[in-house]
């Protein structure tokens, strides 16, 4: 109930909501793309970048959402 009260779907509110949703989708796309690209690299290629397999998820998250 409180969530519904917080969202005001006036002209500006709907536009802002739409913009936030679009931004979230764009960030998610960057995350997935980075994750997929890093997962295709070999251990040697990851080492050249200073990474290992356990770091892939964190690096992809930081690429999309920042620190």
C-alpha positions as CSV (number, residue, x, y, z in Angstrom):
1,X,0.0,0.0,0.0
2,X,2.8,2.4,0.9
3,X,4.5,1.8,-2.4
4,X,1.4,2.7,-4.3
5,X,1.1,5.9,-2.4
6,X,4.8,6.8,-3.2
7,X,4.3,6.5,-7.0
8,X,2.4,9.4,-8.4
9,X,1.5,8.8,-12.0
10,X,1.0,12.4,-13.1
11,X,2.5,13.5,-16.4
12,X,5.9,14.1,-15.0
13,X,5.7,11.1,-12.7
14,X,5.0,8.7,-15.5
15,X,7.7,10.1,-17.6
16,X,10.2,9.8,-14.7
17,X,9.1,6.2,-14.1
18,X,9.5,5.4,-17.7
19,X,13.0,7.0,-17.8
20,X,14.1,5.0,-14.7
21,X,12.8,1.8,-16.2
22,X,14.6,2.5,-19.5
23,X,17.8,3.2,-17.5
24,X,17.5,0.0,-15.5
25,X,17.1,-2.0,-18.7
26,X,20.1,-0.3,-20.3
27,X,22.2,-1.0,-17.2
28,X,21.1,-4.6,-17.1
29,X,22.0,-5.0,-20.8
30,X,25.5,-3.7,-20.1
31,X,25.8,-6.1,-17.2
32,X,24.8,-9.1,-19.2
33,X,26.9,-8.2,-22.2
34,X,30.0,-7.7,-20.1
35,X,29.4,-10.9,-18.2
36,X,29.0,-12.9,-21.4
37,X,32.1,-11.4,-23.0
38,X,34.3,-12.0,-19.9
39,X,33.0,-15.6,-19.6
40,X,34.2,-16.3,-23.2
41,X,37.8,-15.4,-22.3
42,X,40.4,-18.0,-21.5
43,X,42.4,-18.0,-18.3
44,X,45.4,-16.6,-20.1
45,X,43.3,-13.7,-21.6
46,X,41.8,-13.0,-18.2
47,X,45.3,-13.0,-16.6
48,X,46.4,-10.5,-19.2
49,X,43.7,-8.2,-17.9
50,X,44.6,-8.8,-14.3
51,X,41.5,-10.8,-13.7
52,X,40.5,-14.4,-12.8
53,X,37.2,-16.2,-13.1
54,X,36.1,-15.4,-9.6
55,X,36.2,-11.7,-10.4
56,X,34.0,-11.8,-13.5
57,X,30.6,-11.1,-11.8
58,X,32.0,-8.2,-9.8
59,X,33.7,-6.6,-12.7
60,X,30.5,-6.9,-14.8
61,X,28.4,-5.4,-12.0
62,X,30.9,-2.5,-11.6
63,X,30.8,-1.9,-15.4
64,X,27.0,-1.5,-15.3
65,X,26.2,0.0,-12.0
66,X,29.4,1.6,-10.7
67,X,31.1,0.9,-7.4
